Amino acid sequence: MTTQTAPARRAATTEGTRLGAALGIASIVLIAAGFAIAAPTEATISSPESEVLAFYSEAALAKTLAGGLIETLGLVLFLPFAAMLADRVAGTGRREILAPTARMAATVYVAICLAPGMSAGAAALWLAHHGTADPALLTALNDLRALSYFIALVPFAVFLVCVGLSAAGRLPRWAGPAGVVVGVCLAASLPFAAYDVTDLLGLIGLLWVLAVSVALLRSPAVDQPA
């Protein structure tokens, strides 16, 4: 019975890893595509009211909403990837705390990105086309969208650090140190978020997710037992 059960468990783990990795790749692709279509960089937290008003009132409603929905789908697909990764690095000792913390941090990251983050941007876009063109209101909603993203990067940084500290023997050798370094630098950069360094580190964090996903899709086997 033991010899039959162990291979079945390894096969299920390999299959689950490959599925989670594929969804991780899809997540990053959709987030990048949605972001490019919606073009929210034209209305940043440092933009004056006139630029914010112009962005939301002149943006193509269908195109911008479509970009937002694509990005939303990408964020949702990040959750099964994070669940797979948390299960993969789970174990005894410090992993008993780090793995579930990584899973919860990923969930909080996505939740804050969606609401109030994406929801505030969608509300500003909708109001600019169907309700009011009050620059102060649209700027407040735009600031809420931007600040929600920066706040969401805190749990994203926690996710990277927790996975990185648990990665030995479960992920490629470079993934652990890289995850810790990116996560710590990302969290440390938040007081300077208005200077674009946080956006750059957030992008590097997403590239870490993409690189780990590709590596696990190619080599899903675990080096060390749980």
C-alpha positions in Angstrom: 0.0 0.0 0.0 2.8 2.4 0.8 4.6 1.9 -2.5 1.3 2.6 -4.4 0.4 5.7 -2.4 3.7 7.5 -2.5 4.0 7.7 -6.4 0.3 8.8 -6.6 1.1 11.7 -4.1 4.2 12.7 -6.1 2.2 12.7 -9.3 -0.5 14.9 -7.8 2.1 17.3 -6.5 3.8 17.5 -9.9 0.5 18.1 -11.6 -0.6 20.7 -9.1 2.7 22.5 -9.3 2.5 22.6 -13.1 -1.0 23.9 -13.0 -0.2 26.6 -10.4 2.9 27.6 -12.3 0.9 27.9 -15.6 -1.6 30.1 -13.8 1.2 32.2 -12.4 2.4 32.9 -15.9 -1.1 33.6 -17.0 -1.5 36.0 -14.1 1.5 38.1 -14.9 0.7 38.2 -18.6 -2.9 39.3 -17.9 -1.8 41.9 -15.3 0.7 43.4 -17.8 -1.8 43.4 -20.7 -4.6 44.9 -18.6 -2.2 47.6 -17.2 -1.1 48.5 -20.7 -4.6 48.7 -22.1 -6.0 50.8 -19.2 -2.9 53.1 -19.1 -3.4 54.2 -15.5 0.1 55.8 -15.5 -1.5 58.8 -17.1 -3.2 59.5 -13.8 -0.7 59.0 -11.0 -0.9 60.2 -7.4 1.3 63.2 -8.3 -0.8 64.2 -11.3 -2.6 67.6 -11.0 -6.4 67.7 -11.0 -6.5 68.8 -14.6 -4.6 65.7 -15.8 -6.7 63.4 -13.7 -9.9 64.9 -15.0 -8.6 64.7 -18.6 -7.6 61.0 -18.1 -10.9 59.8 -16.8 -13.2 62.0 -18.9 -11.4 61.5 -22.2 -10.4 57.8 -21.8 -12.3 55.3 -24.0 -14.7 53.8 -21.5 -15.0 50.4 -23.0 -11.3 50.0 -23.7 -10.2 51.2 -20.2 -12.8 49.0 -18.4 -11.7 46.1 -20.5 -8.1 46.7 -19.5 -9.2 46.9 -15.8 -11.1 43.6 -16.1 -8.2 41.9 -17.7 -5.9 43.1 -14.9 -8.5 42.0 -12.3 -8.6 38.5 -13.8 -4.8 38.4 -13.7 -4.8 39.3 -10.0 -7.4 36.6 -9.2 -5.2 34.0 -11.0 -2.3 35.0 -8.8 -4.2 33.3 -5.9 -3.9 29.7 -7.1 -0.3 30.3 -7.9 0.3 31.6 -4.4 -1.6 28.7 -2.9 0.5 26.2 -4.9 3.7 28.0 -3.8 2.7 28.1 -0.1 1.9 24.3 -0.2 5.2 23.6 -1.9 7.3 25.4 0.8 5.2 24.2 3.7 6.8 21.9 6.3 8.0 21.8 9.9 9.8 24.3 12.0 9.6 27.9 10.8 7.8 26.7 7.7 4.8 26.0 9.8 4.4 29.8 10.2 5.9 31.1 7.0 4.0 29.0 4.5 0.5 29.9 5.8 1.6 33.5 6.3 2.6 33.6 2.6 -0.8 32.3 1.5 -2.7 34.9 3.7 -0.4 37.7 2.6 -1.1 36.9 -1.1 -4.8 36.9 -0.4 -4.6 40.3 1.3 -2.6 41.7 -1.5 -5.1 40.7 -4.1 -8.1 41.8 -2.0 -6.6 45.3 -1.5 -5.7 45.6 -5.2 -9.3 44.8 -6.1 -11.2 46.8 -3.4 -10.6 49.6 -2.8 -7.9 49.8 -5.5 -9.4 48.7 -8.8 -12.9 49.6 -7.6 -11.9 53.2 -6.9 -10.5 53.6 -10.4 -13.6 52.1 -12.0 -15.8 54.4 -9.9 -13.8 57.4 -11.1 -14.0 56.3 -14.7 -17.7 55.7 -14.5 -18.5 59.0 -12.8 -16.5 60.9 -15.3 -18.6 59.5 -18.1 -22.0 59.2 -16.5 -22.1 61.3 -13.4 -20.0 64.2 -12.3 -16.8 65.8 -13.7 -15.9 67.2 -10.3 -12.0 67.3 -10.4 -11.7 67.1 -6.6 -13.9 63.9 -6.4 -12.1 62.2 -9.3 -8.7 63.1 -7.8 -9.8 61.7 -4.5 -10.9 58.4 -6.1 -7.7 58.3 -8.2 -5.6 58.9 -5.0 -7.5 56.1 -3.3 -6.7 53.8 -6.3 -3.0 54.6 -6.2 -2.6 54.5 -2.4 -4.4 51.2 -2.3 -1.8 49.8 -4.7 1.0 51.0 -2.5 -0.6 49.6 0.6 -1.2 46.3 -1.1 2.6 46.0 -1.8 3.1 45.5 2.0 1.5 42.1 2.0 3.0 41.3 -1.4 6.5 42.0 0.2 5.6 39.8 3.1 4.6 37.0 0.6 8.0 37.3 -1.2 9.9 37.2 2.1 8.0 34.3 3.6 8.4 32.2 0.4 12.0 33.2 0.1 12.8 32.1 3.7 11.1 28.8 3.1 12.4 28.1 -0.4 15.5 25.9 0.3 15.1 22.6 -1.4 11.6 23.5 -2.6 12.4 26.2 -5.3 15.3 27.0 -7.6 18.3 28.0 -5.5 18.1 31.6 -6.7 14.5 32.0 -5.9 14.9 32.1 -2.1 17.5 34.9 -1.8 16.0 36.8 -4.6 12.5 36.7 -3.0 13.8 37.9 0.3 15.9 40.8 -1.2 13.1 42.0 -3.4 10.5 41.8 -0.6 12.7 43.7 1.9 13.7 46.3 -0.6 10.0 46.7 -1.7 8.8 47.3 1.8 11.7 49.7 2.6 10.9 51.7 -0.5 7.3 52.5 0.4 8.0 55.8 2.2 9.5 57.0 -1.2 6.6 55.6 -3.3 6.1 58.9 -5.1 9.6 58.7 -6.6 8.8 55.6 -8.8 11.3 53.4 -7.1 8.4 51.4 -5.5 6.8 50.9 -8.9 10.1 49.5 -10.2 10.5 47.1 -7.3 6.9 46.0 -7.6 7.6 45.2 -11.2 10.7 43.2 -10.2 8.5 41.3 -7.7 6.1 40.4 -10.6 9.1 39.3 -12.7 10.2 37.1 -9.8 6.7 35.4 -9.9 7.1 34.9 -13.6 10.6 33.5 -13.4 9.6 31.1 -10.6 6.5 30.0 -12.5 8.6 29.2 -15.6 11.2 27.3 -13.6 8.5 25.2 -11.8 6.7 24.5 -15.0 9.9 23.1 -16.4 11.0 21.3 -13.3 8.1 20.7 -10.9 9.9 18.0 -8.7 10.7 18.9 -5.1 14.4 18.4 -4.2 13.8 17.6 -0.6 10.9 15.9 1.2 8.5 17.9 3.5 
